[in-house]
Amino acid sequence: MLPLEGITVVALEQAVAAPFATRQLADLGARVIKIERPGVGDFARGYDTTVNGMASHFVWLNRSKESLTLNLKEDGAKDILNRLLDRADVFVHNLAPGATERLGFGAERLREEHPRLIICGVSGYGSTGPYRDKKAYDLLVQCEAGLVSITGTQETASKVGISAADIAAGMYAYTGILTALFQRERNGEGAAFEVSLLEALGEWMGFPAYFTGYGGKQPPRTGASHAAIAPYGPFEAGDGKVVFLGLQNEREWVVFCEAVLQRSELAADPRFDSNSGRVENAEALDEAIEGAFGGLSSEEVISRLDGARIANARMRTVQEFLDHPQLKARDRWREVDSPTGPIRTLLPPVTMQGVESVMKPIPEVGEHTGPILEELGLDAERVRSMRDAGAV
């Protein structure tokens, strides 16, 4: 039996944050009924057409779900959603703040009518405060959280290359739902909670927040290096290839000097004999390291680092990541079906003994509308009339 088998999730969702949360639930066996707009569906379906004609974001976030189309401005569609919620364990939504209340599906009403229901609302900035109604796209939240100001090079601030705010919010929504399900097992009661992108990403800003709040200045932008640890980051070898490495303590620094640089005298150099000193004298430190690496190939550098058990990495491209030998050796790739054929996808990162994650197809818009309405007891004539009215 899968961990969440028997749990039904109704998701009034779009874009990234909420779909990321509900896909994790589907991976663990929950039944996730995704409510989409008739005809066009989740607007993330139209972001691009790179995956055999489908959008990369949508393919990533929506496997193993059932797609039900409802126009919730129509009373007949609202009745369908009410029937679904009668049977659901979890209701997830990430419409604009106040939208579910205006549709008649606010948390207060649902908690009264469905005391065991777990309700999770995901928004950009939360349901109160001056930013409540402000549009919140991932880049914009990265800016508001200060993340962009500390990312990039000294010359250029940059956003993170993935949807960091959306992913953070999705993960906290996912863990919040699991927590609420666990609590319900103890006390029999549902719960209502919210997750905002700003507050989720704010949690991830812990290091720079404390560094700035108590240090009087924020960490400088250092590209792929670290603002507070040295050596840490990219170093060029003699063949022109870049090797990334990181040290965590003084024991490793001594070993690094002796076994990797083969310059043991640097370990006691007063400029470098503490992490703070190495950060302060980063330019001289980098010159010493790249001077030692200059006579070595990148493979030789990595061999020395591995031999000394110093953390290191190659800078792989995304394609090289897709071909990563570690993922292949651990059999992490699977195929899922889709409206345009099989899609290669990674298993979820949690490897649970005796549990194989659900890897069901990516749904077409409204693919499961008919079966779900039939399951709810609607006859064919009623379904036709609802389609004619644009309700489904």
C-alpha positions as a printed NumPy array, in Angstrom:
array([[  0.   ,   0.   ,   0.   ],
       [  1.322,   3.419,  -0.948],
       [  1.743,   5.933,   1.903],
       [ -1.103,   8.236,   0.766],
       [ -3.315,   5.651,  -0.891],
       [ -6.966,   6.452,  -0.102],
       [ -6.34 ,  10.199,   0.268],
       [ -8.218,  12.405,  -2.218],
       [ -6.894,  15.848,  -3.06 ],
       [ -8.932,  18.423,  -4.952],
       [ -6.648,  21.058,  -6.445],
       [ -7.88 ,  24.385,  -7.783],
       [ -4.407,  25.174,  -9.03 ],
       [ -2.33 ,  26.74 , -11.756],
       [  1.276,  27.64 , -12.63 ],
       [  3.988,  26.193, -10.328],
       [  3.699,  26.467,  -6.537],
       [  0.483,  24.555,  -5.799],
       [  0.956,  22.013,  -8.631],
       [  4.426,  21.238,  -7.261],
       [  2.908,  20.474,  -3.85 ],
       [  0.116,  18.284,  -5.192],
       [  2.412,  16.344,  -7.504],
       [  4.416,  15.261,  -4.461],
       [  1.17 ,  13.962,  -2.959],
       [  0.314,  12.124,  -6.174],
       [  3.78 ,  10.561,  -6.194],
       [  2.961,   8.997,  -2.827],
       [ -0.351,   7.534,  -3.963],
       [ -2.892,  10.281,  -3.288],
       [ -5.624,  10.745,  -5.846],
       [ -5.206,  14.313,  -7.132],
       [ -8.115,  15.818,  -9.068],
       [ -6.832,  18.914, -10.833],
       [ -9.506,  21.464, -11.686],
       [ -8.781,  23.373, -14.887],
       [-10.553,  25.932, -17.028],
       [-12.609,  24.406, -19.864],
       [-10.781,  24.478, -23.172],
       [ -7.447,  26.035, -22.206],
       [ -6.748,  24.46 , -18.815],
       [ -3.942,  25.538, -16.507],
       [ -2.193,  28.467, -18.206],
       [  1.155,  26.753, -17.543],
       [  0.195,  24.398, -20.371],
       [  0.99 ,  27.29 , -22.717],
       [  4.363,  28.376, -21.34 ],
       [  6.281,  26.623, -24.148],
       [  6.088,  23.627, -26.463],
       [  9.516,  22.075, -25.903],
       [  8.481,  18.639, -24.606],
       [  7.027,  16.994, -27.695],
       [  4.642,  19.934, -28.06 ],
       [  3.906,  20.259, -24.34 ],
       [  5.152,  22.832, -21.828],
       [  8.18 ,  21.828, -19.76 ],
       [  6.745,  23.291, -16.548],
       [  3.435,  21.46 , -16.993],
       [  5.084,  18.118, -17.764],
       [  7.275,  18.482, -14.665],
       [  4.433,  19.326, -12.281],
       [  1.364,  17.372, -13.32 ],
       [  2.005,  13.682, -13.829],
       [ -0.295,  11.201, -12.078],
       [ -3.167,  13.707, -11.784],
       [ -6.722,  13.602, -13.102],
       [ -7.884,  16.653, -15.073],
       [-11.428,  17.894, -14.525],
       [-12.591,  21.04 , -16.312],
       [-14.972,  23.338, -14.454],
       [-16.074,  26.914, -15.069],
       [-16.674,  27.942, -11.486],
       [-18.603,  31.029, -12.539],
       [-21.438,  28.613, -13.377],
       [-23.637,  27.277, -10.572],
       [-23.605,  23.768, -12.026],
       [-19.811,  23.7  , -11.836],
       [-19.89 ,  24.957,  -8.241],
       [-22.225,  22.097,  -7.395],
       [-19.696,  19.643,  -8.85 ],
       [-16.893,  21.148,  -6.732],
       [-19.084,  20.916,  -3.629],
       [-19.74 ,  17.243,  -4.34 ],
       [-16.017,  16.622,  -4.752],
       [-15.229,  18.364,  -1.478],
       [-17.809,  16.165,   0.266],
       [-15.501,  13.244,  -0.569],
       [-12.113,  14.971,  -0.36 ],
       [ -9.451,  14.913,   2.314],
       [ -7.498,  17.917,   1.067],
       [ -8.38 ,  21.081,  -0.857],
       [ -5.485,  23.048,  -2.338],
       [ -5.836,  26.357,  -4.156],
       [ -3.562,  29.092,  -5.415],
       [ -5.94 ,  31.531,  -7.035],
       [ -5.555,  35.234,  -6.299],
       [ -6.209,  36.182,  -2.64 ],
       [ -9.934,  36.382,  -2.002],
       [-10.877,  34.529,  -5.204],
       [-11.991,  31.322,  -3.506],
       [-14.071,  33.354,  -1.033],
       [-15.777,  35.189,  -3.902],
       [-16.559,  31.847,  -5.527],
       [-18.071,  30.61 ,  -2.265],
       [-15.26 ,  28.262,  -1.272],
       [-13.567,  30.219,   1.495],
       [-11.875,  28.367,   4.325],
       [-14.349,  29.523,   6.986],
       [-17.347,  28.063,   5.173],
       [-15.542,  24.866,   4.19 ],
       [-14.295,  24.26 ,   7.731],
       [-17.866,  24.475,   9.013],
       [-19.296,  22.142,   6.382],
       [-16.339,  19.753,   6.178],
       [-14.691,  19.559,   9.605],
       [-12.231,  16.845,   8.491],
       [-11.141,  18.7  ,   5.352],
       [ -7.598,  20.065,   5.157],
       [ -7.49 ,  23.375,   3.277],
       [ -4.243,  24.801,   1.954],
       [ -4.108,  28.222,   0.326],
       [ -0.984,  29.301,  -1.551],
       [ -0.474,  32.952,  -2.456],
       [  2.258,  35.423,  -3.244],
       [  2.258,  37.52 ,  -0.093],
       [ -0.412,  36.099,   2.18 ],
       [ -4.074,  36.864,   2.845],
       [ -3.465,  40.075,   4.812],
       [ -1.137,  43.069,   4.701],
       [ -0.465,  45.814,   2.145],
       [  0.903,  43.35 ,  -0.445],
       [ -2.137,  41.078,  -0.234],
       [ -3.435,  41.878,  -3.737],
       [ -0.079,  42.458,  -5.412],
       [  0.735,  40.125,  -8.296],
       [  3.521,  37.751,  -7.332],
       [  5.539,  36.026, -10.011],
       [  8.623,  34.067,  -9.035],
       [ 11.148,  36.68 , -10.203],
       [  9.281,  39.436,  -8.393],
       [  9.199,  37.518,  -5.118],
       [ 12.908,  36.747,  -5.467],
       [ 13.381,  40.524,  -5.707],
       [ 11.146,  41.321,  -2.729],
       [ 12.891,  38.688,  -0.573],
       [ 16.317,  40.167,  -1.3  ],
       [ 17.503,  37.041,  -3.107],
       [ 18.311,  38.815,  -6.371],
       [ 20.403,  41.398,  -4.509],
       [ 22.829,  38.713,  -3.282],
       [ 22.86 ,  36.556,  -6.428],
       [ 25.141,  37.102,  -9.405],
       [ 28.478,  38.801,  -9.864],
       [ 29.768,  42.022,  -8.336],
       [ 28.67 ,  43.821, -11.499],
       [ 25.314,  42.166, -12.148],
       [ 22.515,  41.079,  -9.835],
       [ 20.741,  37.952, -11.117],
       [ 17.689,  35.901, -10.393],
       [ 18.132,  32.247,  -9.49 ],
       [ 17.868,  30.088, -12.603],
       [ 14.962,  27.998, -11.279],
       [ 11.606,  29.017,  -9.769],
       [ 12.999,  29.236,  -6.242],
       [ 10.063,  31.083,  -4.65 ],
       [  7.461,  28.812,  -6.241],
       [  9.372,  25.681,  -5.298],
       [  9.86 ,  26.862,  -1.712],
       [  6.157,  27.588,  -1.325],
       [  5.221,  24.282,  -2.947],
       [  7.433,  22.329,  -0.573],
       [  6.037,  24.068,   2.515],
       [  2.495,  23.484,   1.231],
       [  3.357,  19.805,   0.753],
       [  4.867,  19.39 ,   4.219],
       [  2.033,  21.428,   5.744],
       [ -0.516,  19.079,   4.201],
       [  1.359,  16.022,   5.47 ],
       [  1.522,  17.581,   8.941],
       [ -2.218,  18.314,   8.883],
       [ -2.989,  14.752,   7.78 ],
       [ -0.872,  13.423,  10.638],
       [ -2.623,  15.735,  13.088],
       [ -6.026,  14.604,  11.792],
       [ -5.079,  11.014,  12.544],
       [ -4.591,  12.084,  16.162],
       [ -7.548,  14.394,  16.755],
       [ -9.949,  13.667,  13.883],
       [-10.055,  17.309,  12.805],
       [ -9.128,  18.999,   9.579],
       [ -7.223,  22.258,   9.341],
       [ -6.854,  25.399,   7.281],
       [ -3.511,  27.038,   6.631],
       [ -1.793,  29.277,   4.134],
       [  1.656,  29.489,   2.591],
       [  3.012,  32.59 ,   0.89 ],
       [  5.841,  32.649,  -1.61 ],
       [  7.504,  35.561,   0.194],
       [  7.471,  33.861,   3.589],
       [  8.581,  30.505,   2.158],
       [ 11.524,  32.077,   0.349],
       [ 12.157,  34.221,   3.425],
       [ 12.893,  31.048,   5.372],
       [ 15.505,  30.147,   2.781],
       [ 17.065,  33.593,   3.227],
       [ 18.166,  32.705,   6.773],
       [ 21.937,  32.974,   6.299],
       [ 21.963,  36.346,   4.485],
       [ 19.281,  37.689,   6.831],
       [ 21.275,  36.944,   9.99 ],
       [ 24.534,  37.975,   8.331],
       [ 23.001,  41.341,   7.401],
       [ 20.911,  41.949,  10.5  ],
       [ 23.753,  41.361,  12.91 ],
       [ 26.756,  42.148,  10.721],
       [ 25.618,  45.527,   9.49 ],
       [ 26.014,  44.754,   5.785],
       [ 24.661,  42.097,   3.475],
       [ 26.824,  39.387,   1.916],
       [ 28.44 ,  40.657,  -1.277],
       [ 27.598,  39.073,  -4.607],
       [ 30.415,  36.663,  -5.37 ],
       [ 29.272,  34.768,  -8.454],
       [ 29.892,  31.076,  -7.87 ],
       [ 32.111,  31.732,  -4.852],
       [ 30.96 ,  32.048,  -1.236],
       [ 30.686,  35.317,   0.628],
       [ 31.738,  33.852,   3.985],
       [ 33.815,  30.72 ,   3.277],
       [ 37.148,  30.36 ,   1.455],
       [ 38.311,  28.581,  -0.553],
       [ 34.891,  27.8  ,  -1.951],
       [ 33.904,  27.97 ,  -5.598],
       [ 35.445,  27.764,  -9.075],
       [ 39.152,  27.398,  -9.867],
       [ 40.679,  26.966, -13.313],
       [ 43.004,  24.067, -14.014],
       [ 45.825,  23.987, -16.531],
       [ 43.61 ,  22.605, -19.305],
       [ 41.263,  25.588, -19.043],
       [ 38.472,  23.592, -17.391],
       [ 36.961,  24.777, -14.116],
       [ 36.842,  22.689, -10.958],
       [ 34.599,  23.656,  -8.041],
       [ 35.65 ,  22.878,  -4.499],
       [ 34.693,  23.76 ,  -0.945],
       [ 36.378,  23.569,   2.452],
       [ 34.502,  23.546,   5.737],
       [ 37.095,  23.622,   8.501],
       [ 40.751,  24.134,   9.398],
       [ 41.592,  20.428,   9.329],
       [ 40.531,  20.313,   5.686],
       [ 42.558,  23.46 ,   4.953],
       [ 45.745,  21.82 ,   6.219],
       [ 45.075,  18.645,   4.21 ],
       [ 44.247,  20.722,   1.138],
       [ 47.573,  22.568,   1.341],
       [ 49.59 ,  19.411,   1.892],
       [ 47.935,  16.884,  -0.4  ],
       [ 46.276,  18.955,  -3.124],
       [ 48.324,  22.122,  -3.521],
       [ 51.453,  20.336,  -2.248],
       [ 52.412,  23.596,  -0.567],
       [ 52.197,  22.785,   3.141],
       [ 53.666,  26.164,   4.1  ],
       [ 50.436,  27.91 ,   3.046],
       [ 48.539,  26.248,   5.914],
       [ 50.428,  28.386,   8.457],
       [ 50.575,  31.551,   6.353],
       [ 49.104,  34.28 ,   8.614],
       [ 46.973,  35.498,   5.722],
       [ 45.315,  32.116,   5.373],
       [ 45.44 ,  30.386,   8.777],
       [ 41.77 ,  31.115,   9.539],
       [ 38.625,  31.18 ,   7.437],
       [ 38.087,  34.885,   8.094],
       [ 41.671,  35.567,   6.992],
       [ 41.187,  33.575,   3.812],
       [ 37.978,  35.469,   3.014],
       [ 39.731,  38.79 ,   3.652],
       [ 42.666,  37.786,   1.436],
       [ 40.601,  35.961,  -1.183],
       [ 42.437,  37.436,  -4.161],
       [ 45.853,  36.264,  -2.952],
       [ 44.371,  32.899,  -1.978],
       [ 42.871,  32.394,  -5.434],
       [ 46.194,  33.24 ,  -7.057],
       [ 47.985,  30.634,  -4.915],
       [ 45.426,  27.934,  -5.7  ],
       [ 45.259,  28.566,  -9.438],
       [ 49.05 ,  28.794,  -9.507],
       [ 49.215,  25.263,  -8.123],
       [ 46.41 ,  24.051, -10.418],
       [ 47.989,  25.627, -13.491],
       [ 50.317,  22.696, -14.03 ],
       [ 47.567,  20.123, -13.671],
       [ 44.653,  18.983, -15.815],
       [ 41.168,  19.22 , -14.341],
       [ 41.099,  15.421, -13.992],
       [ 44.365,  15.518, -12.05 ],
       [ 42.995,  18.23 ,  -9.762],
       [ 39.844,  16.218,  -9.102],
       [ 41.923,  13.093,  -8.47 ],
       [ 43.97 ,  14.928,  -5.829],
       [ 40.837,  16.417,  -4.25 ],
       [ 39.107,  13.029,  -4.126],
       [ 42.228,  11.454,  -2.663],
       [ 42.305,  14.085,   0.085],
       [ 38.507,  13.777,   0.574],
       [ 37.996,  17.449,  -0.247],
       [ 34.522,  18.209,  -1.621],
       [ 34.558,  18.998,  -5.32 ],
       [ 32.496,  19.02 ,  -8.485],
       [ 32.64 ,  19.529, -12.213],
       [ 30.464,  22.257, -13.669],
       [ 28.082,  20.177, -15.74 ],
       [ 25.693,  21.492, -18.325],
       [ 22.026,  20.561, -18.005],
       [ 22.522,  17.918, -20.704],
       [ 25.446,  16.49 , -18.752],
       [ 23.212,  16.389, -15.69 ],
       [ 20.643,  14.42 , -17.684],
       [ 23.401,  11.94 , -18.514],
       [ 24.862,  11.942, -14.986],
       [ 26.497,   8.596, -14.176],
       [ 25.285,   8.691, -10.568],
       [ 21.633,   8.942, -11.603],
       [ 22.114,   6.134, -14.106],
       [ 23.853,   3.904, -11.558],
       [ 21.024,   4.428,  -9.072],
       [ 18.329,   3.727, -11.696],
       [ 16.606,   7.078, -11.092],
       [ 15.   ,   7.469, -14.515],
       [ 11.511,   6.344, -15.468],
       [  9.076,   6.95 , -18.302],
       [  5.569,   8.352, -17.917],
       [  2.93 ,   8.481, -20.6  ],
       [  1.484,  11.728, -21.916],
       [ -0.895,  12.948, -24.633],
       [  2.109,  13.115, -27.004],
       [  3.888,   9.904, -26.015],
       [  6.316,   8.676, -23.342],
       [  8.32 ,  11.262, -21.385],
       [ 11.559,  10.525, -19.507],
       [ 11.398,  11.727, -15.922],
       [ 13.265,  11.442, -12.643],
       [ 11.924,   9.547,  -9.669],
       [ 11.045,  11.74 ,  -6.654],
       [ 14.064,  12.314,  -4.392],
       [ 12.727,  10.446,  -1.339],
       [ 13.695,   6.79 ,  -1.697],
       [ 11.428,   4.814,   0.616],
       [ 12.189,   1.152,   1.094],
       [  9.466,  -1.016,  -0.396],
       [  7.67 ,   1.898,  -2.081],
       [  7.771,   2.626,  -5.801],
       [  6.497,   6.136,  -6.514],
       [  3.395,   6.557,  -8.651],
       [  4.413,   7.53 , -12.181],
       [  1.104,   7.815, -14.035],
       [  0.456,   9.833, -17.201],
       [  0.351,  13.592, -17.674],
       [ -3.318,  14.397, -18.362],
       [ -4.86 ,  16.129, -21.337],
       [ -7.121,  19.086, -20.502],
       [-10.368,  17.683, -19.112],
       [ -9.334,  14.109, -19.826],
       [-11.102,  12.807, -16.719],
       [-14.127,  15.116, -16.689],
       [-16.546,  12.48 , -17.99 ],
       [-15.495,   9.654, -15.653],
       [-15.439,  11.931, -12.599],
       [-18.903,  13.345, -13.324],
       [-20.199,   9.807, -13.831],
       [-18.599,   8.814, -10.537],
       [-20.499,  11.683,  -8.869],
       [-23.786,  10.29 , -10.193],
       [-24.473,  12.62 , -13.114],
       [-26.191,  10.983, -16.081],
       [-25.188,  11.534, -19.686],
       [-27.956,  14.046, -20.367],
       [-26.937,  16.207, -17.398],
       [-23.319,  16.118, -18.519],
       [-24.306,  17.173, -22.053],
       [-26.344,  20.084, -20.743],
       [-23.455,  21.231, -18.556],
       [-21.09 ,  21.061, -21.515],
       [-23.546,  23.047, -23.62 ],
       [-23.748,  25.672, -20.862],
       [-19.968,  25.91 , -20.655],
       [-19.93 ,  24.736, -17.06 ],
       [-17.517,  21.846, -17.716]])
